[in-house]
């Protein structure tokens, strides 16, 4: 008889103290609404991550965005504002639990202060209802720690790095199932199905499908035609590369994270 412990392996969060890790986070959105010409927008963030140590039950990371690049196959409207949206969350002290899930923003008051200063500068050159709506959207997120944590956990921010999948895993209970809200697709909710292979370790991500012959991805809003991702790890369970691609009738979104040094 095989012992039950044979099927359980520990996929542990094991960061190296004070080691600077350089990553490139990228979101690529391809819009097929215009059938004559697809529009592709790419947002790239160069990010430095440093593990600072553990306080009580949380691991603390400094997450610093050093550069933001926006590219498109058409002209980019309000490029400065789009970059400021990202830089508003550009220097964060995150408290993460042992599953790798963001739980706390240690320097939220400092972030709020920097954003207030940024708003004052932007108002020197911008006016109008649309501009003020842009400012209020970010302000509303930053006013509440829970909302800030929720936003930072999305795939477009840091959800493919701080994913909450570390810990002891039982291969007999795969796939792991969890709800996921797709912020970039009108808050559509799906159920992710996740397999963790200890030989990589590597994480494979899919979406729960219907039991009928159509085998469609189950969602409550936008129809999702494809949902597939992988997370690949190296020594000391350091993320090497991760990606997630979501396909709909009119839009494809690809999120990726790659270790660059």
Secondary structure, DSSP 8 states (H G I E B T S, - for coil): ---GGGGEEEE-----BT-EEEEEEEEEEEE-SSTTS-EEEEEEEEEEEEEEEEETTEEEEEEEEEEEEEEESS--TTHHHHHHHHHTTSEEEEEE-TTS-EEEETTHHHHHHHHHHHHHHHTTT--SHHHHHHHHHHHHHHT-HHHHHHHHTSTTTTTTTS-S--EEEEGGG-SEEEEEEEGGGTTEEEEEEEEEETTTTEEEEEE-B-SSTT--B--SSS---EEEEEEEE-GGG-EEEEEEEEE-SSEEEEEEEEE--
